[in-house]
Amino acid sequence: MDIAIIGAGVIGLATAWRVAARGAAVTLIDPAPGGGASSVAAGMLTPVSELAYGEEPLLRLGLASRDRYREFAAELEEATGLATGYRADGILEVAFDADDLRHLEEVRRFQESLGIPAEALTGRECRKLEPMLAPGVRGGLLAPEDGAVDPRRLAPALLAAAERHGARTVRRRAAEVIVEGGAAAGVRLADGGEVRADRVLLAAGPWSGEIGGLPPGVVPPVRPVKGQVIRLRSRVPFLRRCTRGVVRGFPIYLVPREDGEVVVGATQEEMGFDTRVTAGGLWELLRDARELVPGITELEFAEVSAGLRPGSPDNAPVMGPSALPGLVIGTGHFRNGILLTPVSADILAEALLEGTVPEVGRDFTPERLVGAP
């Protein structure tokens, strides 16, 4: 089977690896593989910490993906010899003031109502785990099974794994899906070239709706949601684990890497296709990070960047065969693209090769959003 994949973020790359390993001839189409949101993301694996009311199916999907990550990362590292930065040492979520602590307590009760144990901590217990936390931190929660991966290592490893199984990479922009006889038959490139295929995976993130050639209503609406991120560097160990905070109702996270990098993020802005880094966005991140970890201002500045998350109307991923035969959709992962990479690759590989969706993905198929604004 010939498969063309539009978009080489982590979802497209992981799916390419899985289907190529099963014998498909795969062509990845993307001018910058591993770029976009994948290169900006911090890489937290936080299905529990990201939990919100009304998102229980997404929680189950996130837990299924998190629980596959250890084996997924080990298999990928063995196949390529490349590190992924995977770690599973828990996520600490802390509250800055009394109102923030009440919010975390509500989150804890909600988690426990779903059968997910959550360890409540006093401010002193939080500081024992992370001594750099501010003295005024009121308390927190520990999600011991959550963790992180480094997307800037994960994406190159996935590309290498796919190419070792024969996947071909076309570093050009896809213009439209070729439709012949009422079915997807390949991809037309912006320079006029063509990639013929038996099946096409549309995994172009927030640009999925910009690909031409498709009948109206085939691709559910996907919007770009901007996120700005700061990267700092410490010469000595600064934080032991990923730390999320709520500061006067605003979320903030700090993700340490083994090489001394600390990723601080992320804003959430409905600004269309705007990837400008703004003074206001950076100020908000540094302001809230300094409230939780005062020593953050002493770290070396390394980089600022902004990326666009793909948000669906219900902020959940869209995965599975579309109404157009031969076209499979894999987009809309919003804040959870890195977390959901292993399970999404399994879901989309089955959709491409067998035309079916496994049980774990049946709440996220495209037909649920037909006609959505």
Sine and cosine of phi, psi and omega as CSV:
sin_phi,cos_phi,sin_psi,cos_psi,sin_omega,cos_omega
0.00,0.00,0.71,-0.70,0.09,-1.00
-1.00,-0.08,0.81,-0.58,-0.03,-1.00
-0.82,-0.57,0.78,-0.63,0.10,-0.99
-0.96,-0.30,0.75,-0.66,-0.01,-1.00
-0.89,-0.45,0.89,-0.46,0.04,-1.00
-1.00,-0.01,0.94,-0.34,-0.01,-1.00
0.94,-0.34,0.86,-0.51,-0.01,-1.00
-0.87,-0.49,0.74,0.67,0.30,-0.95
-0.98,0.20,-0.16,-0.99,-0.09,-1.00
-0.90,0.44,-0.52,0.85,0.01,-1.00
-0.93,0.37,-0.75,0.66,0.03,-1.00
-0.89,0.45,-0.65,0.76,-0.02,-1.00
-0.91,0.40,-0.72,0.70,-0.02,-1.00
-0.90,0.43,-0.63,0.78,0.03,-1.00
-0.92,0.40,-0.64,0.77,0.04,-1.00
-0.86,0.51,-0.69,0.72,0.03,-1.00
-0.86,0.51,-0.74,0.67,-0.07,-1.00
-0.92,0.40,-0.69,0.73,-0.05,-1.00
-0.97,0.23,-0.55,0.83,0.06,-1.00
-0.91,0.41,-0.60,0.80,0.03,-1.00
-0.91,0.42,-0.35,0.94,0.02,-1.00
-0.99,-0.15,0.22,0.98,0.17,-0.99
0.98,-0.20,-0.02,1.00,0.01,-1.00
-0.97,0.24,0.49,-0.87,0.13,-0.99
-1.00,0.01,0.92,-0.39,-0.19,-0.98
-0.92,-0.38,0.70,-0.71,0.15,-0.99
-0.85,-0.52,0.87,-0.50,0.07,-1.00
-1.00,-0.05,0.75,-0.67,-0.04,-1.00
-0.86,-0.51,0.93,-0.36,-0.02,-1.00
-0.18,-0.98,0.77,-0.64,0.01,-1.00
-0.92,0.38,-0.35,0.93,-0.03,-1.00
-0.60,-0.80,0.98,0.21,-0.02,-1.00
-0.82,0.57,0.69,-0.72,-0.01,-1.00
0.98,0.20,0.08,1.00,0.02,-1.00
-1.00,0.02,-0.45,-0.89,0.01,-1.00
0.89,0.45,-0.57,-0.82,-0.04,-1.00
-0.88,0.47,-0.48,0.88,-0.02,-1.00
-0.88,0.47,-0.53,0.85,-0.04,-1.00
-1.00,0.09,-0.21,0.98,-0.02,-1.00
-0.98,-0.20,-0.50,0.87,-0.12,-0.99
-0.85,0.53,0.53,-0.85,0.03,-1.00
-0.98,0.19,-0.49,0.87,0.09,-1.00
1.00,-0.02,0.38,0.93,0.06,-1.00
-0.94,0.35,0.63,-0.77,0.06,-1.00
-0.95,-0.31,1.00,0.07,-0.24,-0.97
-0.76,-0.65,0.89,0.45,0.05,-1.00
-0.89,0.45,-0.52,0.85,-0.01,-1.00
-0.98,0.18,-0.74,0.67,-0.04,-1.00
-0.91,0.40,-0.44,0.90,-0.01,-1.00
-1.00,0.03,-0.02,1.00,-0.11,-0.99
-0.85,0.53,0.70,-0.71,0.06,-1.00
-0.72,-0.70,0.42,-0.91,0.01,-1.00
-0.86,0.51,0.66,-0.75,0.03,-1.00
0.99,0.11,0.01,1.00,-0.04,-1.00
-0.92,-0.39,0.54,0.84,-0.04,-1.00
-0.87,0.48,-0.65,0.76,0.06,-1.00
-0.88,0.48,-0.62,0.78,0.04,-1.00
-0.92,0.40,-0.59,0.81,0.07,-1.00
-0.87,0.49,-0.72,0.69,0.00,-1.00
-0.88,0.48,-0.64,0.77,0.04,-1.00
-0.90,0.43,-0.68,0.73,0.01,-1.00
-0.90,0.44,-0.66,0.75,0.03,-1.00
-0.90,0.43,-0.65,0.76,0.02,-1.00
-0.88,0.47,-0.62,0.78,-0.01,-1.00
-0.96,0.28,-0.69,0.72,0.03,-1.00
-0.84,0.54,-0.65,0.76,-0.05,-1.00
-0.95,0.31,-0.26,0.97,0.07,-1.00
-1.00,-0.02,-0.19,0.98,-0.22,-0.98
-0.92,0.40,-0.65,0.76,-0.05,-1.00
-0.85,0.53,-0.77,0.64,0.01,-1.00
-0.92,0.38,-0.64,0.77,0.01,-1.00
-0.86,0.51,-0.76,0.65,-0.02,-1.00
-0.92,0.40,-0.65,0.76,0.00,-1.00
-0.90,0.44,-0.67,0.74,0.02,-1.00
-0.89,0.45,-0.67,0.74,-0.02,-1.00
-0.92,0.40,-0.69,0.72,0.00,-1.00
-0.91,0.40,-0.62,0.79,0.03,-1.00
-0.93,0.38,-0.62,0.79,-0.04,-1.00
-0.94,0.34,-0.50,0.87,-0.13,-0.99
-0.90,-0.44,-0.35,0.94,-0.12,-0.99
0.96,0.26,0.21,0.98,-0.03,-1.00
-0.95,-0.30,0.65,-0.76,0.03,-1.00
-0.97,0.24,0.48,-0.88,0.06,-1.00
-0.92,-0.39,-0.17,0.99,-0.06,-1.00
0.95,0.31,0.34,0.94,-0.03,-1.00
-0.93,0.37,0.68,-0.73,0.08,-1.00
-0.53,-0.85,0.56,-0.83,-0.04,-1.00
-0.73,-0.68,0.83,0.56,-0.05,-1.00
-0.96,-0.29,0.34,0.94,0.12,-0.99
1.00,-0.05,0.31,-0.95,0.07,-1.00
-0.85,-0.53,0.77,-0.64,0.07,-1.00
-0.98,-0.19,0.81,-0.58,0.05,-1.00
-0.91,-0.42,0.82,-0.57,-0.13,-0.99
-0.84,-0.55,0.38,-0.93,-0.02,-1.00
-0.91,-0.41,0.70,-0.71,-0.05,-1.00
-0.99,0.16,-0.69,0.72,-0.04,-1.00
-0.75,-0.67,-0.08,-1.00,-0.10,-0.99
-0.90,0.43,-0.63,0.78,0.03,-1.00
-0.90,0.43,-0.66,0.75,0.04,-1.00
-0.89,0.45,-0.60,0.80,0.01,-1.00
-0.92,0.39,-0.62,0.79,0.06,-1.00
-0.89,0.46,-0.62,0.78,0.05,-1.00
-0.88,0.47,-0.71,0.70,0.01,-1.00
-0.90,0.44,-0.56,0.83,0.03,-1.00
-0.91,0.41,-0.62,0.79,0.08,-1.00
-0.89,0.45,-0.67,0.74,0.04,-1.00
-0.87,0.49,-0.69,0.73,-0.01,-1.00
-0.88,0.48,-0.71,0.71,0.00,-1.00
-0.90,0.44,-0.63,0.78,0.02,-1.00
-0.90,0.43,-0.69,0.72,0.04,-1.00
-0.85,0.52,-0.73,0.68,-0.04,-1.00
-0.91,0.41,-0.51,0.86,0.05,-1.00
-0.91,0.41,-0.38,0.93,0.04,-1.00
-0.99,-0.11,0.12,0.99,0.03,-1.00
0.99,0.15,0.33,0.94,0.00,-1.00
-0.97,-0.26,0.91,-0.40,0.00,-1.00
-0.92,0.39,0.67,-0.74,0.04,-1.00
-0.72,-0.69,0.79,-0.62,-0.05,-1.00
-1.00,-0.04,0.93,-0.38,0.04,-1.00
-0.98,0.18,0.68,-0.74,-0.04,-1.00
-0.82,-0.57,0.55,-0.83,0.16,-0.99
-0.98,0.22,0.20,-0.98,0.06,-1.00
-0.85,0.52,-0.64,0.76,0.00,-1.00
-0.90,0.43,-0.65,0.76,0.02,-1.00
-0.91,0.40,-0.59,0.81,0.07,-1.00
-0.89,0.46,-0.70,0.72,-0.02,-1.00
-0.94,0.34,-0.43,0.91,0.09,-1.00
-0.93,0.37,-0.60,0.80,0.05,-1.00
-0.96,0.29,-0.62,0.78,-0.03,-1.00
-0.73,-0.68,1.00,-0.04,-0.10,-1.00
-0.88,0.47,-0.33,0.94,-0.03,-1.00
-0.98,0.18,-0.11,0.99,0.02,-1.00
-0.90,0.43,0.50,-0.87,-0.01,-1.00
-0.90,0.43,0.53,-0.85,0.01,-1.00
-0.86,0.50,-0.44,0.90,-0.06,-1.00
-0.99,0.10,-0.06,1.00,0.02,-1.00
-0.84,0.54,0.79,-0.62,-0.17,-0.99
-0.99,0.12,-0.49,0.87,-0.08,-1.00
0.24,-0.97,-0.10,-1.00,-0.02,-1.00
-0.11,-0.99,-0.16,-0.99,0.03,-1.00
-0.74,-0.67,0.55,-0.84,0.08,-1.00
-0.90,-0.44,0.84,-0.54,0.12,-0.99
-0.98,-0.21,1.00,-0.04,-0.23,-0.97
-0.93,0.37,-0.35,0.94,-0.08,-1.00
-0.98,-0.17,-0.08,1.00,0.08,-1.00
-0.97,0.22,0.17,-0.99,-0.04,-1.00
-0.22,-0.98,-0.55,-0.83,-0.06,-1.00
-0.34,-0.94,0.29,-0.96,0.12,-0.99
-0.61,-0.79,0.36,-0.93,0.01,-1.00
-0.99,-0.14,0.96,-0.27,-0.05,-1.00
-0.87,0.50,-0.49,0.87,0.00,-1.00
-0.96,0.28,-0.21,0.98,0.18,-0.98
-0.98,-0.19,-0.59,0.81,-0.03,-1.00
-0.88,0.47,-0.74,0.68,-0.08,-1.00
-0.88,0.47,-0.75,0.66,0.05,-1.00
-0.88,0.48,-0.58,0.82,0.03,-1.00
-0.91,0.42,-0.67,0.74,0.02,-1.00
-0.90,0.43,-0.65,0.76,0.04,-1.00
-0.89,0.46,-0.70,0.71,0.02,-1.00
-0.88,0.47,-0.66,0.75,0.00,-1.00
-0.90,0.43,-0.68,0.73,0.02,-1.00
-0.90,0.44,-0.69,0.73,-0.04,-1.00
-0.93,0.37,-0.54,0.84,0.04,-1.00
-0.92,0.39,-0.38,0.92,0.08,-1.00
-0.99,-0.10,0.23,0.97,0.13,-0.99
0.99,-0.15,0.02,1.00,0.02,-1.00
-0.90,0.44,0.62,-0.79,0.02,-1.00
-0.96,-0.27,0.65,-0.76,-0.02,-1.00
-0.93,-0.37,0.83,-0.55,0.06,-1.00
-0.95,-0.30,0.95,-0.32,-0.10,-1.00
-1.00,0.03,0.88,0.47,0.05,-1.00
-0.66,-0.75,0.23,-0.97,-0.06,-1.00
-1.00,0.04,0.70,-0.71,0.10,-1.00
-0.98,0.17,0.75,-0.66,0.01,-1.00
-0.99,-0.12,-0.69,0.72,-0.04,-1.00
-0.36,-0.93,0.33,-0.94,0.12,-0.99
-1.00,0.06,0.76,-0.65,0.07,-1.00
-0.98,0.20,0.82,-0.57,0.01,-1.00
-0.89,-0.45,0.85,-0.53,0.02,-1.00
-0.71,-0.70,0.73,-0.68,0.01,-1.00
0.87,0.49,0.51,0.86,0.02,-1.00
0.97,0.26,0.35,0.94,0.00,-1.00
-0.59,-0.81,0.42,-0.91,0.08,-1.00
-0.92,0.39,0.73,-0.68,-0.06,-1.00
-0.79,-0.61,0.08,1.00,0.00,-1.00
0.50,-0.87,-0.28,-0.96,-0.07,-1.00
-0.72,-0.69,0.72,-0.69,0.12,-0.99
-0.99,-0.14,0.77,-0.64,-0.05,-1.00
-1.00,0.07,0.29,-0.96,-0.04,-1.00
-0.90,0.44,-0.45,0.89,0.01,-1.00
-1.00,0.02,0.12,0.99,0.03,-1.00
0.99,-0.11,-0.20,0.98,0.04,-1.00
-0.94,0.35,0.25,-0.97,-0.02,-1.00
-0.75,-0.66,0.55,-0.83,0.16,-0.99
-0.85,-0.52,0.95,-0.32,-0.01,-1.00
-0.99,0.15,0.55,-0.83,-0.05,-1.00
-0.37,-0.93,0.45,-0.89,0.11,-0.99
-0.98,0.20,-0.57,0.82,0.03,-1.00
-0.70,-0.72,0.53,-0.85,0.02,-1.00
-0.82,-0.57,0.76,-0.65,0.13,-0.99
-0.97,-0.25,0.85,-0.53,0.06,-1.00
-1.00,-0.09,0.97,-0.24,-0.04,-1.00
-0.74,-0.67,0.76,0.65,-0.11,-0.99
-1.00,-0.09,0.37,0.93,0.06,-1.00
0.84,0.55,-0.68,-0.73,-0.05,-1.00
-0.93,0.38,-0.22,0.98,0.04,-1.00
-1.00,0.00,0.09,1.00,-0.06,-1.00
-0.86,0.51,-0.59,0.81,0.01,-1.00
-0.98,0.20,-0.12,0.99,-0.02,-1.00
-1.00,-0.01,-0.17,0.99,0.00,-1.00
-0.97,0.25,0.78,-0.63,-0.09,-1.00
-1.00,0.08,-0.02,-1.00,0.10,-1.00
1.00,0.07,-0.07,1.00,-0.11,-0.99
-0.98,-0.18,0.59,-0.81,0.07,-1.00
-0.88,0.47,0.48,-0.88,0.02,-1.00
-0.85,0.52,0.64,-0.77,0.09,-1.00
1.00,0.08,-0.08,1.00,-0.02,-1.00
-0.96,0.30,-0.64,0.77,0.00,-1.00
-0.98,-0.22,0.89,-0.46,0.06,-1.00
-0.86,0.51,0.47,-0.88,-0.02,-1.00
-0.89,0.45,0.71,-0.70,0.06,-1.00
-0.77,-0.64,0.77,-0.64,-0.04,-1.00
-0.92,-0.39,0.48,-0.88,0.09,-1.00
-0.99,0.12,0.71,-0.71,0.07,-1.00
-0.85,-0.53,0.91,-0.41,-0.12,-0.99
-0.97,0.26,0.63,-0.77,0.11,-0.99
-0.70,-0.72,0.80,-0.60,0.03,-1.00
-0.97,-0.22,0.62,-0.78,-0.13,-0.99
-0.69,-0.73,0.63,-0.78,0.09,-1.00
-0.93,-0.38,0.66,-0.75,0.09,-1.00
-0.89,-0.46,0.83,-0.56,0.01,-1.00
-0.90,-0.43,0.17,-0.99,-0.01,-1.00
-0.67,-0.74,0.69,-0.72,0.02,-1.00
-0.86,-0.51,0.66,-0.75,0.01,-1.00
-0.99,0.10,-0.23,0.97,0.04,-1.00
-0.79,-0.62,0.38,-0.93,0.03,-1.00
-0.81,0.59,0.77,-0.63,-0.11,-0.99
-0.93,-0.37,-0.79,0.62,0.09,-1.00
-0.81,-0.58,0.55,-0.83,-0.03,-1.00
-1.00,0.04,-0.48,0.88,-0.06,-1.00
-0.54,-0.84,0.18,-0.98,0.06,-1.00
-0.88,0.47,0.72,-0.70,-0.05,-1.00
-0.78,-0.63,0.84,-0.54,0.09,-1.00
-0.96,-0.26,0.50,-0.86,0.03,-1.00
-0.66,-0.75,0.38,-0.93,0.18,-0.98
-0.87,-0.49,0.89,-0.45,-0.05,-1.00
-0.87,-0.49,0.96,-0.27,-0.05,-1.00
0.79,0.62,0.66,0.75,0.06,-1.00
1.00,0.02,-0.15,0.99,-0.04,-1.00
-0.98,-0.19,0.73,-0.68,-0.01,-1.00
-0.99,0.16,0.51,-0.86,0.06,-1.00
-0.51,-0.86,0.53,-0.85,0.10,-1.00
-0.66,-0.75,0.44,-0.90,0.05,-1.00
-0.73,-0.68,0.84,-0.54,-0.07,-1.00
-0.87,-0.49,0.93,-0.36,0.02,-1.00
-0.99,0.11,0.55,-0.84,0.10,-0.99
-0.92,-0.39,0.32,-0.95,-0.02,-1.00
-0.90,0.43,-0.45,0.89,-0.04,-1.00
-1.00,0.06,0.12,0.99,0.03,-1.00
0.99,-0.13,-0.10,0.99,0.06,-1.00
-0.95,0.32,0.59,-0.80,0.12,-0.99
-0.79,-0.61,0.87,-0.49,-0.02,-1.00
-0.99,-0.10,0.80,-0.60,-0.02,-1.00
-0.89,-0.45,0.82,-0.57,0.00,-1.00
-0.28,-0.96,-0.12,-0.99,-0.25,0.97
-0.68,-0.73,0.55,-0.83,0.07,-1.00
-0.94,0.33,0.27,-0.96,0.04,-1.00
-0.68,-0.73,0.98,-0.22,-0.19,-0.98
-0.78,-0.62,0.78,-0.62,0.07,-1.00
-1.00,0.00,1.00,0.09,-0.12,-0.99
-0.82,-0.57,0.32,0.95,-0.05,-1.00
0.92,0.38,-0.47,-0.88,-0.05,-1.00
-1.00,0.06,0.87,0.50,-0.03,-1.00
-0.92,-0.39,0.91,-0.41,-0.01,-1.00
-0.92,-0.39,0.39,0.92,0.07,-1.00
-0.94,0.35,0.65,-0.76,0.16,-0.99
-1.00,0.07,0.79,-0.61,-0.09,-1.00
-0.92,-0.39,0.50,-0.87,0.04,-1.00
-0.87,0.49,-0.63,0.77,-0.01,-1.00
-0.90,0.43,-0.66,0.75,0.01,-1.00
-0.90,0.44,-0.67,0.74,0.00,-1.00
-0.94,0.35,-0.61,0.79,0.03,-1.00
-0.88,0.47,-0.69,0.73,0.01,-1.00
-0.88,0.47,-0.68,0.73,0.00,-1.00
-0.90,0.45,-0.74,0.67,-0.02,-1.00
-0.93,0.38,-0.61,0.80,0.03,-1.00
-0.85,0.52,-0.78,0.62,-0.07,-1.00
-0.95,0.30,-0.59,0.81,0.04,-1.00
-0.90,0.43,-0.63,0.78,-0.01,-1.00
-0.92,0.39,-0.54,0.84,0.05,-1.00
-0.88,0.47,-0.63,0.78,-0.03,-1.00
-0.99,0.12,-0.65,0.76,-0.08,-1.00
-0.74,-0.68,1.00,0.05,-0.11,-0.99
-0.83,0.56,-0.53,0.85,-0.04,-1.00
-0.94,0.35,-0.09,1.00,-0.03,-1.00
-0.87,0.50,-0.50,0.87,-0.06,-1.00
-0.95,0.30,-0.20,0.98,0.02,-1.00
-1.00,0.00,-0.11,0.99,-0.04,-1.00
-0.98,0.19,0.39,-0.92,0.02,-1.00
-0.97,0.25,0.72,-0.69,0.06,-1.00
-0.97,0.25,0.72,-0.69,-0.03,-1.00
-0.89,-0.46,-0.70,0.71,-0.14,-0.99
-0.23,-0.97,0.49,-0.87,0.23,-0.97
-0.80,-0.60,0.53,-0.85,0.00,-1.00
-0.41,-0.91,0.29,-0.96,0.04,-1.00
-0.68,-0.73,0.65,-0.76,0.03,-1.00
-0.74,-0.67,0.16,-0.99,-0.04,-1.00
-0.88,-0.48,0.91,-0.42,0.08,-1.00
-0.99,0.14,0.57,-0.82,0.08,-1.00
-1.00,0.02,0.92,-0.39,-0.02,-1.00
-0.96,-0.28,0.79,-0.61,0.09,-1.00
-1.00,0.05,0.13,-0.99,0.01,-1.00
-0.84,0.54,-0.52,0.85,0.04,-1.00
-0.95,-0.31,0.22,0.97,0.05,-1.00
0.87,0.49,0.39,0.92,0.07,-1.00
-0.89,-0.45,0.41,-0.91,-0.05,-1.00
-0.91,0.41,0.39,-0.92,0.03,-1.00
-0.88,-0.48,0.93,-0.37,-0.12,-0.99
-0.61,-0.79,0.81,-0.59,0.09,-1.00
0.65,-0.76,0.03,-1.00,0.02,-1.00
-0.88,0.48,0.62,-0.79,0.02,-1.00
-1.00,-0.07,-0.04,-1.00,0.05,-1.00
-0.94,0.33,-0.27,0.96,0.05,-1.00
-1.00,-0.07,0.89,-0.45,0.01,-1.00
-0.81,0.59,0.66,-0.75,0.02,-1.00
1.00,0.03,-0.17,0.98,0.00,-1.00
-0.94,-0.33,0.84,-0.55,0.08,-1.00
-0.93,-0.37,0.61,-0.79,-0.03,-1.00
-0.93,-0.37,0.67,-0.74,0.05,-1.00
-0.58,-0.81,0.99,0.12,-0.08,-1.00
-0.48,-0.88,-0.10,-0.99,0.08,-1.00
0.97,0.23,0.41,0.91,-0.08,-1.00
-0.98,0.21,-0.16,0.99,0.13,-0.99
0.78,0.62,-0.86,-0.51,-0.06,-1.00
-0.98,0.19,-0.11,0.99,-0.24,-0.97
-0.90,-0.44,0.35,0.94,-0.06,-1.00
-0.87,0.49,-0.70,0.72,-0.01,-1.00
-0.93,0.38,-0.73,0.68,0.03,-1.00
-0.82,0.57,-0.70,0.72,-0.16,-0.99
-1.00,0.04,0.11,0.99,-0.07,-1.00
-0.85,0.52,-0.78,0.63,-0.04,-1.00
-0.87,0.49,-0.74,0.68,-0.06,-1.00
-0.95,0.32,-0.57,0.82,0.02,-1.00
-0.90,0.43,-0.65,0.76,0.02,-1.00
-0.88,0.48,-0.64,0.77,0.03,-1.00
-0.91,0.40,-0.69,0.72,-0.01,-1.00
-0.89,0.45,-0.75,0.66,-0.08,-1.00
-0.95,0.31,-0.53,0.85,0.06,-1.00
-0.89,0.45,-0.68,0.73,0.03,-1.00
-0.91,0.41,-0.64,0.77,0.01,-1.00
-0.89,0.45,-0.63,0.78,-0.02,-1.00
-0.96,0.28,-0.70,0.72,-0.13,-0.99
-1.00,0.07,-0.50,0.86,-0.10,-1.00
-0.86,-0.51,-0.22,0.97,0.01,-1.00
0.97,0.22,0.24,0.97,-0.01,-1.00
-0.83,-0.55,0.20,-0.98,0.02,-1.00
-0.84,-0.55,0.79,-0.61,0.01,-1.00
-0.92,0.40,0.28,-0.96,-0.07,-1.00
-0.81,0.59,-0.63,0.77,-0.07,-1.00
-0.90,0.44,-0.37,0.93,-0.06,-1.00
-0.96,-0.29,0.10,0.99,-0.17,-0.99
-0.96,0.27,-0.24,0.97,0.10,-1.00
-0.99,0.13,-0.02,1.00,-0.19,-0.98
-0.80,-0.59,0.36,0.93,-0.01,-1.00
-0.98,0.21,0.38,-0.93,-0.10,-0.99
-0.88,0.47,-0.50,0.86,-0.13,-0.99
-0.90,0.44,-0.34,0.94,0.00,-1.00
-0.92,0.40,-0.33,0.94,-0.09,-1.00
-0.93,-0.35,0.20,0.98,0.04,-1.00
-0.88,0.48,0.81,-0.59,-0.02,-1.00
0.99,0.11,0.05,1.00,0.01,-1.00
-0.93,0.36,0.56,-0.83,0.02,-1.00
-0.96,0.27,0.00,0.00,0.00,0.00
